[in-house]
């Protein structure tokens, strides 16, 4: 896949605005970072089921086009305002292994689980400016009154017991209000 492919994710968010780039490049727990800047943080799960992964997730997760994976989607809120849409994908075969507790997270953040276990390792980020052609853009915008032309996202693979989970975080416009 070439770097100009519509499915390509990039190793650096070079064209991202500085206030969004700050969030994109932060390597610590996004949950913890938002909690530090927000008086009232919450997680609102909106989808969790066996479903197909997005086309640009198949190779990185070693999934076939017709293979179902556990897909979990949540909004991270600051007060009454959604600031991040988070999407995670784990192969069905790993739900009995490293990621068996994933289905019981409810309204708890996946980041809490990922960053509290020293045996979980994070790979490098990929970055993408999502537009209306990407399925995650459409799902992320469902709670926005006036969807923008594009949204910035980052994704990375976390691995435990050699079993990956792919986490994509889509930054919604209100995240800018929390930037230092």
Backbone bond lengths (Angstrom), bond angles and torsions (degrees), N, CA, C in turn:
res aa  C-N    CA-C-N  psi(-1)  N-CA   C-N-CA  omega(-1)  CA-C   N-CA-C  phi
1 X - - - 1.454 - - 1.524 107.90 -
2 X 1.310 117.78 127.13 1.461 121.09 -179.15 1.524 110.38 -78.49
3 X 1.333 115.84 161.34 1.464 121.16 -179.41 1.520 111.94 -63.46
4 X 1.322 117.82 -22.11 1.463 120.79 -179.88 1.516 112.87 -92.06
5 X 1.308 117.78 -1.25 1.451 121.90 178.82 1.527 109.73 -62.22
6 X 1.343 117.80 144.64 1.464 119.35 178.02 1.530 112.23 -63.89
7 X 1.334 117.43 -16.63 1.463 120.19 178.44 1.526 112.39 -90.38
8 X 1.337 118.43 -9.22 1.463 121.89 -173.20 1.524 112.47 -68.71
9 X 1.311 114.23 138.93 1.458 123.06 169.40 1.527 105.27 -111.20
10 X 1.315 117.48 146.82 1.448 121.81 -170.43 1.528 111.83 -110.80
11 X 1.334 118.05 153.88 1.459 120.89 -177.46 1.530 114.59 -77.04
12 X 1.327 118.13 -9.55 1.462 121.05 179.17 1.530 109.51 -149.83
13 X 1.353 117.04 142.11 1.468 120.77 179.28 1.525 111.45 -89.41
14 X 1.312 117.26 59.37 1.464 122.88 -170.14 1.528 113.13 -56.47
15 X 1.320 117.40 -39.64 1.465 119.72 -175.21 1.533 113.62 -92.88
16 X 1.313 117.47 4.00 1.470 119.86 179.67 1.530 110.43 -71.44
17 X 1.336 117.46 142.35 1.470 120.07 175.22 1.532 109.71 -59.31
18 X 1.319 116.43 149.97 1.461 121.83 -173.18 1.526 112.63 -56.96
19 X 1.343 118.57 -38.74 1.466 119.63 -178.25 1.529 112.02 -71.26
20 X 1.301 118.51 -29.04 1.466 122.38 174.82 1.533 109.62 -80.86
21 X 1.315 116.67 -38.63 1.468 120.51 179.96 1.526 110.92 -58.46
22 X 1.326 117.25 -36.65 1.460 121.00 178.52 1.530 110.28 -56.47
23 X 1.319 117.22 -45.11 1.467 121.65 178.74 1.526 111.04 -69.52
24 X 1.311 116.55 -42.78 1.462 120.61 -178.13 1.524 112.58 -60.03
25 X 1.319 117.81 -37.97 1.452 122.18 -174.05 1.527 114.13 -87.73
26 X 1.302 118.02 -10.23 1.461 121.63 -178.15 1.530 109.88 -68.80
27 X 1.330 117.92 126.00 1.472 121.73 -173.81 1.527 113.93 -94.54
28 X 1.312 118.28 -15.90 1.461 120.10 -179.66 1.518 110.89 -75.96
29 X 1.298 116.02 -177.00 1.456 121.96 179.90 1.533 110.80 -61.36
30 X 1.317 116.44 121.19 1.461 120.96 177.30 1.525 110.16 -64.16
31 X 1.320 116.76 -38.09 1.464 121.21 176.93 1.524 110.42 -56.09
32 X 1.316 116.37 -50.97 1.464 121.06 -177.94 1.527 110.70 -62.58
33 X 1.319 116.76 -40.36 1.459 121.59 -179.48 1.538 111.22 -63.68
34 X 1.318 116.23 -43.50 1.468 119.51 178.26 1.527 110.03 -67.05
35 X 1.322 117.30 -41.58 1.463 120.61 179.44 1.528 111.55 -58.92
36 X 1.324 117.33 -36.06 1.465 121.37 179.69 1.524 111.86 -66.72
37 X 1.319 117.66 -24.78 1.460 122.02 -175.61 1.526 113.37 -107.18
38 X 1.297 116.22 0.81 1.457 120.09 -172.18 1.526 109.96 -131.44
39 X 1.311 116.32 129.45 1.457 120.26 179.70 1.516 113.63 -68.09
40 X 1.311 116.80 -31.92 1.461 120.52 -175.71 1.533 108.83 -135.84
41 X 1.322 115.87 96.94 1.456 122.90 -178.84 1.523 109.67 -98.65
42 X 1.340 115.83 141.19 1.466 119.21 174.48 1.524 110.17 -151.50
43 X 1.323 114.55 160.54 1.454 123.32 178.12 1.514 107.34 -117.11
44 X 1.327 116.84 127.86 1.464 121.57 178.62 1.525 109.07 -117.12
45 X 1.354 117.43 100.84 1.461 119.85 177.63 1.528 110.14 -69.03
46 X 1.325 116.96 131.67 1.460 120.39 -179.38 1.521 113.19 -117.24
47 X 1.349 116.70 -18.45 1.469 119.00 179.95 1.519 108.86 -158.14
48 X 1.327 115.65 133.90 1.455 121.09 171.70 1.519 107.46 -155.28
49 X 1.331 114.76 111.40 1.458 119.30 -176.77 1.524 109.57 -167.24
50 X 1.323 115.33 165.92 1.450 119.39 169.60 1.519 107.03 -73.23
51 X 1.332 115.90 126.32 1.463 121.48 -175.04 1.522 108.43 -157.26
52 X 1.330 116.65 164.98 1.470 118.51 175.07 1.531 110.35 -69.72
53 X 1.308 116.21 146.15 1.457 121.20 173.57 1.527 108.78 -77.93
54 X 1.318 117.31 162.72 1.464 121.31 174.30 1.527 108.62 -66.42
55 X 1.319 116.89 153.12 1.463 121.27 -178.56 1.527 113.00 -55.18
56 X 1.341 117.10 -38.15 1.464 119.22 -178.06 1.532 112.87 -80.96
57 X 1.328 117.19 4.52 1.462 121.53 176.48 1.530 112.31 -104.08
58 X 1.317 117.30 -15.62 1.464 121.50 -173.04 1.522 112.47 -59.50
59 X 1.320 118.01 -52.78 1.468 120.84 -177.24 1.520 112.25 -64.54
60 X 1.319 117.26 -46.97 1.461 120.37 -176.31 1.534 112.00 -64.26
61 X 1.341 116.06 -25.88 1.466 120.31 179.31 1.524 112.51 -103.41
62 X 1.320 116.43 3.37 1.466 121.48 179.39 1.535 111.47 54.92
63 X 1.327 115.14 46.86 1.464 122.29 179.29 1.525 110.04 -110.11
64 X 1.308 115.58 146.67 1.463 120.55 173.17 1.535 108.47 -81.71
65 X 1.303 115.64 158.01 1.464 120.93 -178.65 1.536 112.38 -57.81
66 X 1.328 117.32 -35.17 1.468 120.87 -177.26 1.530 113.23 -95.18
67 X 1.323 117.19 4.44 1.464 121.22 -176.71 1.533 110.72 -86.90
68 X 1.317 116.41 132.67 1.459 120.93 177.82 1.530 109.88 -85.84
69 X 1.311 115.10 146.34 1.467 122.36 177.16 1.528 107.07 -132.40
70 X 1.330 116.84 162.85 1.456 118.95 173.26 1.524 107.46 -78.90
71 X 1.312 115.69 120.35 1.459 122.42 178.38 1.528 107.03 -112.39
72 X 1.331 115.55 127.56 1.466 121.29 177.94 1.520 107.54 -124.15
73 X 1.325 115.60 132.52 1.464 121.05 178.98 1.518 109.49 -131.52
74 X 1.324 114.86 134.18 1.462 120.87 -179.60 1.527 108.90 -140.68
75 X 1.307 114.87 158.39 1.461 121.15 167.93 1.523 107.09 -106.91
76 X 1.323 116.25 137.69 1.455 122.38 171.27 1.521 106.43 -98.18
77 X 1.327 115.08 126.78 1.462 121.39 -175.29 1.515 111.55 -111.95
78 X 1.317 115.05 144.71 1.451 123.57 165.09 1.520 104.67 -112.58
79 X 1.322 116.88 108.07 1.465 120.06 -172.86 1.513 109.67 63.37
80 X 1.328 116.66 -124.63 1.468 122.03 179.87 1.530 112.78 -97.30
81 X 1.326 117.05 8.97 1.457 120.94 -172.61 1.527 111.69 -113.38
82 X 1.341 117.27 124.50 1.466 118.71 175.18 1.533 109.90 -72.86
83 X 1.345 115.76 132.50 1.467 119.95 -178.84 1.530 112.54 -116.31
84 X 1.336 116.99 -21.81 1.469 121.60 179.25 1.527 108.63 -145.41
85 X 1.317 115.47 140.41 1.457 122.48 169.91 1.528 105.76 -108.60
86 X 1.331 117.38 121.89 1.463 121.11 -177.34 1.530 109.84 -113.59
87 X 1.309 114.98 138.12 1.468 123.14 -175.29 1.521 107.29 -133.34
88 X 1.317 116.80 126.51 1.464 119.60 178.76 1.518 110.20 -127.92
89 X 1.327 115.11 149.74 1.466 122.52 -177.49 1.521 108.10 -135.60
90 X 1.326 115.70 129.74 1.459 120.79 174.68 1.529 108.03 -136.72
91 X 1.326 116.14 137.34 1.459 120.46 -179.93 1.526 110.08 -60.42
92 X 1.296 115.75 142.09 1.463 122.17 -178.84 1.531 111.53 -54.80
93 X 1.317 116.82 -39.31 1.463 120.88 -177.49 1.526 112.95 -65.51
94 X 1.339 118.41 -17.14 1.461 121.19 -179.66 1.527 113.15 -94.84
95 X 1.311 117.20 1.64 1.465 120.14 -179.41 1.525 112.04 -74.50
96 X 1.305 117.39 -17.29 1.465 121.06 175.21 1.528 110.64 -96.27
97 X 1.315 116.73 -4.55 1.458 121.75 -178.01 1.516 111.13 -107.62
98 X 1.320 114.77 -123.10 1.465 122.05 -173.46 1.532 113.32 -59.07
99 X 1.308 117.26 -30.41 1.470 120.65 -172.65 1.516 112.83 -107.33
100 X 1.326 118.16 24.59 1.468 121.61 -177.06 1.534 113.20 -61.32
101 X 1.320 118.70 -28.21 1.458 120.99 -179.25 1.516 114.43 -81.64
102 X 1.307 117.39 -5.15 1.462 122.00 -175.72 1.531 112.76 -59.68
103 X 1.305 117.25 -38.99 1.467 120.17 -176.00 1.525 112.42 -71.71
104 X 1.320 117.72 -10.23 1.471 120.44 -178.91 1.528 113.24 -105.37
105 X 1.323 117.47 12.11 1.465 119.87 -177.68 1.528 112.82 -68.50
106 X 1.320 117.72 -34.62 1.464 120.26 -178.29 1.514 111.05 57.79
107 X 1.339 116.66 -125.99 1.466 119.98 -178.06 1.533 112.11 -95.09
108 X 1.333 116.48 21.62 1.457 120.49 172.79 1.523 108.95 -92.74
109 X 1.294 115.33 150.75 1.459 121.62 -178.29 1.524 110.90 -75.28
110 X 1.327 116.59 137.87 1.455 121.66 173.49 1.530 110.16 -62.08
111 X 1.325 116.82 -34.07 1.459 121.20 178.99 1.516 112.76 -57.34
112 X 1.321 116.80 -34.98 1.461 120.66 177.81 1.523 110.04 -59.93
113 X 1.320 116.53 -42.35 1.466 121.69 178.94 1.532 110.60 -69.79
114 X 1.316 117.53 -44.24 1.457 121.73 -175.18 1.525 112.89 -66.38
115 X 1.326 116.79 -40.49 1.457 120.03 -173.80 1.523 113.42 -91.97
116 X 1.331 117.60 -2.24 1.462 119.26 177.29 1.529 111.86 -97.66
117 X 1.324 117.66 -5.40 1.453 121.83 -178.26 1.530 109.42 -111.99
118 X 1.340 118.05 111.22 1.471 120.26 -177.89 1.528 113.36 -68.77
119 X 1.320 118.72 -10.30 1.461 121.53 179.24 1.529 112.66 -86.38
120 X 1.326 116.12 -6.61 1.466 120.69 178.32 1.529 108.36 -91.94
121 X 1.322 115.51 128.68 1.469 121.17 -178.18 1.521 110.26 -115.51
122 X 1.323 115.02 141.53 1.461 121.40 -179.18 1.523 110.01 -105.96
123 X 1.335 115.49 134.60 1.467 121.57 174.71 1.532 108.99 -83.78
124 X 1.308 116.07 179.74 1.460 121.39 178.36 1.526 110.82 -66.32
125 X 1.316 115.43 157.55 1.461 121.41 177.81 1.522 111.22 -79.62
126 X 1.323 115.20 153.78 1.450 123.78 163.67 1.519 106.01 -118.75
127 X 1.331 117.22 147.15 1.467 121.55 -176.08 1.519 109.77 -126.65
128 X 1.325 114.61 149.28 1.459 118.57 179.73 1.529 109.17 -156.21
129 X 1.307 114.41 142.37 1.463 120.55 171.54 1.527 105.52 -93.87
130 X 1.331 116.02 107.19 1.456 121.06 -177.26 1.520 110.36 -82.10
131 X 1.329 115.55 143.57 1.466 120.41 173.36 1.524 108.46 -126.86
132 X 1.311 116.57 -172.79 1.461 120.95 -173.04 1.526 113.69 -64.86
133 X 1.320 118.29 -10.68 1.460 120.40 178.15 1.531 112.82 -82.37
134 X 1.307 117.22 -15.41 1.463 120.63 -178.18 1.533 109.35 -92.14
135 X 1.333 118.25 132.23 1.472 119.97 -177.73 1.528 113.76 -60.52
136 X 1.317 118.64 -30.53 1.467 119.22 179.06 1.516 111.87 -71.73
137 X 1.321 117.45 -30.14 1.465 120.34 175.86 1.522 109.39 -61.46
138 X 1.317 115.44 -47.68 1.472 119.93 -178.49 1.521 111.18 -61.31
139 X 1.324 117.28 -42.56 1.468 119.95 -178.60 1.526 110.94 -71.52
140 X 1.325 117.05 -37.80 1.465 120.33 179.44 1.521 111.67 -64.67
141 X 1.323 117.21 -33.51 1.469 121.76 -176.12 1.527 113.73 -80.70
142 X 1.306 118.46 -5.04 1.468 120.39 -176.49 1.524 113.42 -59.54
143 X 1.307 118.62 -26.34 1.468 121.35 -179.40 1.532 113.10 -102.63
144 X 1.320 116.53 9.84 1.463 119.99 -179.41 1.515 110.17 -100.99
145 X 1.320 116.36 136.69 1.471 120.49 178.69 1.516 111.58 -68.67
146 X 1.324 115.99 -42.17 1.466 121.28 -178.42 1.527 108.12 -130.57
147 X 1.322 117.49 92.90 1.475 119.66 -178.91 1.524 111.76 -60.78
148 X 1.330 116.85 137.53 1.464 120.63 177.04 1.530 110.29 -77.16
149 X 1.312 116.56 176.05 1.467 121.14 178.79 1.527 111.70 -71.35
150 X 1.327 116.58 -27.96 1.465 120.81 179.33 1.524 109.60 -155.65
151 X 1.318 115.64 163.02 1.460 123.49 175.99 1.524 108.25 -135.55
152 X 1.306 116.80 144.17 1.458 120.67 176.39 1.516 109.90 -87.79
153 X 1.335 114.98 142.65 1.459 121.09 179.03 1.519 109.32 -137.94
154 X 1.307 114.50 155.52 1.456 121.24 171.51 1.524 107.36 -133.08
155 X 1.327 114.96 153.93 1.453 118.26 175.83 1.521 109.14 -144.94
156 X 1.316 113.94 152.78 1.463 119.77 174.70 1.520 108.99 -153.50
157 X 1.322 112.66 155.10 1.466 120.58 177.32 1.515 108.62 -95.85
158 X 1.306 114.76 132.49 1.451 121.44 171.74 1.524 105.95 -106.98
159 X 1.326 116.76 144.01 1.455 120.02 -178.53 1.520 110.09 -130.20
160 X 1.326 114.35 134.42 1.452 122.15 173.45 1.521 106.94 -136.73
161 X 1.303 116.22 131.89 1.470 120.74 -179.29 1.530 111.06 53.52
162 X 1.336 116.37 36.91 1.465 123.88 -179.42 1.531 113.22 62.82
163 X 1.322 116.31 20.98 1.461 121.47 179.12 1.532 108.55 -116.94
164 X 1.345 117.47 123.20 1.470 119.99 -174.34 1.536 114.17 -91.51
165 X 1.312 112.85 154.44 1.465 122.10 166.14 1.524 105.21 -132.42
166 X 1.312 116.72 136.43 1.458 121.57 179.40 1.523 108.35 -103.06
167 X 1.315 115.95 126.03 1.460 121.39 -179.42 1.526 108.75 -118.02
168 X 1.326 115.24 123.89 1.463 121.84 177.02 1.525 108.04 -115.36
169 X 1.322 115.94 131.64 1.461 121.96 178.56 1.525 108.17 -118.64
170 X 1.323 115.76 120.82 1.454 122.01 -179.83 1.528 107.04 -104.64
171 X 1.318 115.83 121.48 1.464 121.27 -175.36 1.525 109.93 -87.60
172 X 1.317 115.03 119.42 1.465 121.83 -178.83 1.522 109.78 -86.07
173 X 1.339 118.26 158.74 1.475 120.53 -174.07 1.529 114.87 -53.12
174 X 1.323 118.31 -34.42 1.467 120.65 -176.74 1.525 113.36 -68.25
175 X 1.327 118.53 -12.14 1.468 120.42 177.70 1.519 110.76 -61.41
176 X 1.322 116.09 -27.00 1.469 120.41 -179.41 1.528 111.89 -62.76
177 X 1.309 116.69 -27.82 1.469 120.53 179.04 1.521 112.10 -69.50
178 X 1.335 117.43 -17.65 1.463 121.72 -179.05 1.519 112.08 -98.82
179 X 1.320 118.46 -2.84 1.457 121.87 -179.11 1.522 109.81 -71.57
180 X 1.315 114.43 141.30 1.486 119.66 -179.49 1.512 109.31 -67.62
